Amino acid sequence: MTRLVLLCLLSVLPCTTIAAVLRLAVGLDKPPYIEHGGSTGLESALVIATLNLAGHPPKVLQLPQARGLAMLKSGQVDAMMSLAPGAADDVYYSQPLLYYRNRAIVLQNSGIVLRQLSDLSAYRVASFQNARLLLGSDYRQAVSQAQSYDELADQDSLNRMLLNKRVDVVISDDMIFHANPTQRDLSNQRQAVQSYALFQNSPRHVGFRNAQLRAQFDNALLKLKSSGAYDRIYQFYRDKYQLPRN
């Protein structure tokens, strides 16, 4: 015990850093937010840095979202990232970590101008999986009248469909769209795109089983932001993927 106290006194970090590893559920790879089995990526890096600052070094467990939520509810993991508000009951949600930016994306030379959701009804539209459940009733009504509508789990397929003019509009988080390696059409030409902000940005939270852990995370997130480390992590991934800034 004396040795433990001495180590704490000599350490720059408080004794609370000597703690059980926190089991963190992370979703499947989704650059730029999640990479390499969940250990890197913009969102992963922000969560891991915040947990380390809070004194809870995480053990990353990469899981499909439904399984991760089930394990969080049953106590098999301590926290889970990438949660939208209200994703599950009996979970303590952190302050927003970042915001996903769903956009309607078209080819710049298409001549398409989108001012409101109802404009989508005039075009062939493809979107990410479960978009009809997540983007609201006005969106559901608009795409129900579209020339065609598909939802796909694979971002690469969405990019290819737009770049090769198989659809007119793709609904995607614009950072995910631009981080995807497929940015050229079948003739190997890079196609410029235009994004329309028809949707509100969507916050993403870390969910905890324990209210005290949530409070410690929120406090550490404030410190990460005030130190400038949050912005440096964000800038690193923007530069890595040459992501849009607006």
Salt bridges, closest charged atoms under 4 A:
GLU35 OE1 - HIS36 ND1 3.79
GLU35 OE2 - LYS240 NZ 3.00
ASP78 OD1 - ARG23 NH2 2.92
GLU151 OE2 - ARG132 NE 3.07
ASP156 OD2 - ARG160 NE 2.76
ASP168 OD1 - ARG124 NH2 2.94
ASP174 OD2 - ARG101 NH2 2.79
ASP239 OD1 - ARG245 NH2 3.59
